[in-house]
Amino acid sequence: MYKVLDKYTIEKEILPHLSTAKRGFKTKSCLVEIVNCILYKLKTGIQWHMLPVENLFSETVLSYKTVFGHFRKWSKNGDWHDSWIQILSNHKSELDLSSADIDGSHTPAVKGGEEVAYQGRKSRKTTNALYFVDRRGIPLAISNPVSGNHHDLYNIEETLGELFSTLTIAGINLDGLFVNADSGFDSKEFREICCRHGIFANVDFNPRNGSVSDDLLLDDLLYKERYSIERTNAWMDSFRSLLNRFDTTVSSWKSFNYIAFIVIFLKKIKKIKKSR
């Protein structure tokens, strides 16, 4: 059976940060295999009731409902977010923060749910969220999703606060960081917020905003590195549960994103260490 992450990685990097029952009923199956089921669902996009549990468990076979119950419990508790913060903190030396990128992404919401609305450009209902990545495209943070009828600058001060808070909690210093953003972020408010956090915003100019002020600069060579976040979008789309949103709750949707962050980062770390 295909495995997204090996048993050792799950045991060492993920399990320590997932809550377990301190009293009452405890699962009779291996937690590693439960996490592997969730990773299998994330990667394949298969419906929960179609999980091949007989092949994913070696001894005690759990119902798909039990697997889903563990996923929802960890989502509600914020365990996937906490796991990502800790993994990011433990391996922050592996990041390339010579520059970073930010961009919004609209995901089709197939079953509707929380924070969903019609988006004209996509001609369907979507959910919009901002993603923050390092120079190599490793995802670092996601904002709270908003309905698809909102543009990337919607409630931008609070949104950037969420993104930067994730990095700060993980012990990542933002002071002096160069961040690329496309013309959709060309606004005085966005630049001022970045400046207050010690971040240099390298934003492409939006011709709809009129003439460009002489005190605004765009580093073209640095901006060309923005392709990294487009590559990140392709990595994220390889997880079929993220390509289209079937989760009706925001907590489940964000959790699947954090799990994808974990998988991408841990796999990149493994490749880097092998190349040394």
C-alpha positions as CSV (number, residue, x, y, z in Angstrom):
1,M,0.0,0.0,0.0
2,Y,1.3,3.5,-0.9
3,K,2.6,5.5,2.0
4,V,3.0,9.3,1.9
5,L,5.5,9.3,4.8
6,D,7.4,6.4,6.4
7,K,6.6,5.1,9.9
8,Y,9.8,6.6,11.5
9,T,9.0,10.1,10.3
10,I,5.4,9.9,11.5
11,E,6.5,8.7,14.9
12,K,9.3,11.2,15.3
13,E,7.8,14.4,13.7
14,I,4.0,14.2,14.0
15,L,2.8,11.9,16.8
16,P,4.4,13.8,19.7
17,H,2.2,16.8,18.8
18,L,-1.2,15.0,18.5
19,S,-3.4,14.8,21.6
20,T,-4.4,11.4,22.9
21,A,-7.0,10.3,25.4
22,K,-5.7,10.5,29.0
23,R,-8.7,8.6,30.4
24,G,-11.6,6.5,29.1
25,F,-11.5,4.6,25.8
26,K,-8.2,4.4,23.9
27,T,-7.8,3.2,20.4
28,K,-6.7,-0.4,19.9
29,S,-4.9,0.4,16.7
30,C,-1.5,2.0,16.0
31,L,-1.7,5.8,15.8
32,V,0.9,5.8,13.1
33,E,-1.5,3.8,10.9
34,I,-4.3,6.2,11.7
35,V,-2.1,9.1,10.6
36,N,-1.2,7.2,7.5
37,C,-4.9,6.8,6.7
38,I,-5.3,10.5,6.9
39,L,-2.3,11.1,4.7
40,Y,-3.7,8.6,2.2
41,K,-7.0,10.5,2.1
42,L,-5.1,13.8,1.7
43,K,-3.0,12.5,-1.2
44,T,-5.6,10.6,-3.2
45,G,-8.7,12.7,-2.4
46,I,-10.7,9.5,-1.9
47,Q,-14.0,9.8,0.0
48,W,-13.8,8.9,3.7
49,H,-16.1,5.9,3.3
50,M,-14.0,4.5,0.5
51,L,-10.7,4.4,2.5
52,P,-9.2,0.9,2.0
53,V,-8.9,0.4,5.8
54,E,-8.2,-3.4,5.4
55,N,-5.0,-2.6,3.6
56,L,-4.0,0.4,5.7
57,F,-4.1,-1.4,9.0
58,S,-1.8,-4.3,9.8
59,E,-3.6,-5.7,12.9
60,T,-6.7,-4.1,14.4
61,V,-8.7,-2.6,11.5
62,L,-10.6,0.5,12.3
63,S,-13.7,1.8,10.6
64,Y,-13.4,4.9,8.3
65,K,-15.7,6.6,10.8
66,T,-13.1,6.2,13.6
67,V,-10.3,7.5,11.4
68,F,-12.4,10.5,10.5
69,G,-13.2,11.0,14.2
70,H,-9.5,11.2,15.0
71,F,-9.0,13.7,12.2
72,R,-11.8,15.9,13.4
73,K,-10.7,15.7,17.0
74,W,-7.2,16.8,16.1
75,S,-8.6,19.5,13.8
76,K,-10.8,21.0,16.4
77,N,-8.0,20.9,19.0
78,G,-5.7,22.7,16.7
79,D,-3.2,19.8,16.8
80,W,-2.3,20.0,13.1
81,H,-1.5,23.7,13.4
82,D,0.6,23.1,16.6
83,S,2.4,20.2,14.8
84,W,3.3,22.4,11.9
85,I,4.5,25.2,14.2
86,Q,6.8,22.8,16.1
87,I,8.1,21.1,12.9
88,L,8.8,24.5,11.4
89,S,10.6,25.6,14.6
90,N,12.7,22.4,14.8
91,H,13.9,22.7,11.2
92,K,13.9,26.4,10.5
93,S,17.6,26.2,9.7
94,E,16.7,24.3,6.6
95,L,14.6,27.2,5.2
96,D,15.9,29.7,2.6
97,L,14.8,33.1,3.7
98,S,16.9,35.1,1.4
99,S,13.5,36.1,0.1
100,A,9.9,35.0,0.4
101,D,6.7,35.1,-1.6
102,I,3.0,35.7,-0.8
103,D,0.0,35.0,-3.0
104,G,-3.7,34.3,-2.8
105,S,-5.3,31.0,-4.1
106,H,-8.9,30.4,-4.9
107,T,-10.0,26.8,-4.3
108,P,-13.3,25.5,-5.8
109,A,-15.7,24.5,-3.0
110,V,-17.6,21.6,-4.3
111,K,-20.0,21.1,-1.4
112,G,-20.2,24.6,-0.1
113,G,-19.8,25.2,3.6
114,E,-18.1,27.9,5.7
115,E,-16.4,30.8,3.9
116,V,-17.7,30.0,0.5
117,A,-19.0,32.4,-2.2
118,Y,-19.3,32.8,-5.9
119,Q,-16.1,34.0,-7.7
120,G,-16.6,35.5,-11.1
121,R,-13.2,34.8,-12.5
122,K,-13.5,31.1,-11.6
123,S,-17.2,31.0,-12.5
124,R,-17.9,28.9,-9.4
125,K,-18.1,29.0,-5.7
126,T,-14.6,29.2,-4.1
127,T,-12.7,29.8,-0.9
128,N,-9.7,32.2,-0.9
129,A,-6.6,32.1,1.3
130,L,-3.2,33.7,1.3
131,Y,-0.1,31.5,1.3
132,F,3.4,32.5,2.5
133,V,6.4,30.5,1.2
134,D,10.2,30.7,1.4
135,R,12.7,31.2,-1.5
136,R,12.5,27.5,-2.6
137,G,8.7,27.5,-2.4
138,I,8.3,25.6,0.9
139,P,5.0,26.7,2.4
140,L,5.3,28.4,5.7
141,A,1.8,29.8,6.6
142,I,-1.8,30.1,5.5
143,S,-4.3,32.8,6.4
144,N,-7.8,32.1,7.7
145,P,-9.8,31.3,4.5
146,V,-12.4,33.8,3.4
147,S,-15.2,33.4,0.9
148,G,-14.2,33.6,-2.8
149,N,-16.0,36.9,-3.5
150,H,-13.2,38.7,-1.5
151,H,-10.0,39.8,-3.2
152,D,-6.5,39.3,-1.8
153,L,-6.4,42.7,0.0
154,Y,-9.6,42.0,1.9
155,N,-9.0,42.7,5.6
156,I,-5.3,42.6,4.8
157,E,-4.0,43.9,8.2
158,E,-5.6,41.1,10.1
159,T,-4.7,38.5,7.4
160,L,-1.0,39.5,7.4
161,G,-1.1,39.5,11.2
162,E,-2.1,35.8,11.1
163,L,0.6,34.9,8.6
164,F,3.4,36.7,10.5
165,S,2.2,35.4,13.8
166,T,2.7,31.8,12.6
167,L,6.2,32.6,11.7
168,T,7.0,34.5,14.9
169,I,5.7,31.7,17.1
170,A,7.9,29.3,15.2
171,G,10.9,31.5,16.1
172,I,11.4,32.9,12.5
173,N,12.8,36.4,12.4
174,L,11.0,38.6,9.9
175,D,13.1,41.7,10.3
176,G,14.8,42.5,7.0
177,L,12.9,39.9,5.0
178,F,12.3,40.6,1.3
179,V,8.8,39.5,0.2
180,N,7.6,39.3,-3.4
181,A,3.9,40.0,-4.2
182,D,2.1,40.4,-7.5
183,S,0.2,43.5,-8.6
184,G,-2.9,42.4,-6.7
185,F,-1.1,43.5,-3.5
186,D,-0.1,46.9,-4.9
187,S,-1.5,49.1,-2.2
188,K,-0.2,51.7,0.3
189,E,-1.8,49.7,3.2
190,F,0.0,46.5,2.3
191,R,3.4,48.2,2.0
192,E,2.9,50.0,5.3
193,I,1.9,46.9,7.2
194,C,5.0,45.1,5.9
195,C,7.2,48.0,6.8
196,R,5.9,47.9,10.4
197,H,7.0,44.3,10.7
198,G,10.4,45.1,9.3
199,I,9.6,43.5,5.9
200,F,10.6,44.9,2.5
201,A,7.7,44.5,0.2
202,N,8.7,44.0,-3.5
203,V,5.4,44.5,-5.1
204,D,4.6,44.6,-8.8
205,F,2.9,47.8,-9.9
206,N,-0.8,47.7,-10.8
207,P,-1.5,49.9,-13.9
208,R,-5.1,50.4,-12.6
209,N,-3.7,52.4,-9.7
210,G,-2.5,55.1,-12.0
211,S,1.0,56.7,-12.1
212,V,3.8,55.1,-10.0
213,S,5.2,57.2,-7.1
214,D,8.9,58.0,-7.4
215,D,9.5,56.7,-3.9
216,L,8.3,53.2,-4.8
217,L,10.9,50.7,-6.1
218,L,10.6,47.3,-7.8
219,D,13.6,44.9,-7.9
220,D,12.9,43.0,-11.2
221,L,15.6,40.4,-10.5
222,L,14.2,39.6,-7.1
223,Y,10.6,39.6,-8.4
224,K,11.6,36.9,-11.0
225,E,12.0,34.6,-8.1
226,R,8.3,34.7,-7.5
227,Y,7.9,31.6,-9.7
228,S,8.6,29.7,-6.5
229,I,5.1,30.2,-5.2
230,E,3.6,29.1,-8.5
231,R,5.5,25.9,-8.1
232,T,4.2,25.6,-4.5
233,N,0.7,25.8,-5.9
234,A,1.5,22.8,-8.1
235,W,2.8,20.9,-5.1
236,M,-0.3,21.7,-3.2
237,D,-2.6,20.6,-6.1
238,S,-0.9,17.2,-6.1
239,F,-2.8,16.5,-2.9
240,R,-6.2,15.7,-4.4
241,S,-8.1,16.7,-1.2
242,L,-6.8,20.2,-1.7
243,L,-7.3,20.5,-5.4
244,N,-11.0,20.8,-4.8
245,R,-12.5,21.6,-1.4
246,F,-15.0,19.0,-0.2
247,D,-14.7,19.9,3.5
248,T,-17.6,22.1,4.7
249,T,-15.8,23.3,7.8
250,V,-12.9,25.8,7.8
251,S,-11.1,23.8,10.6
252,S,-10.9,20.7,8.5
253,W,-9.8,22.6,5.4
254,K,-7.0,24.4,7.2
255,S,-5.9,21.2,8.8
256,F,-5.5,19.4,5.5
257,N,-3.4,22.4,4.4
258,Y,-1.2,22.1,7.4
259,I,-0.8,18.4,6.9
260,A,0.3,19.1,3.3
261,F,2.8,21.7,4.6
262,I,4.2,19.0,6.9
263,V,4.5,16.4,4.1
264,I,6.2,18.8,1.7
265,F,8.6,20.2,4.3
266,L,9.7,16.8,5.7
267,K,10.2,15.4,2.2
268,K,12.3,18.4,1.2
269,I,14.4,18.1,4.3
270,K,15.0,14.4,3.6
271,K,16.2,15.3,0.1
272,I,18.5,18.0,1.3
273,K,20.1,15.8,3.9
274,K,20.7,13.0,1.3
275,S,22.4,15.5,-1.0
276,R,24.9,16.6,1.6
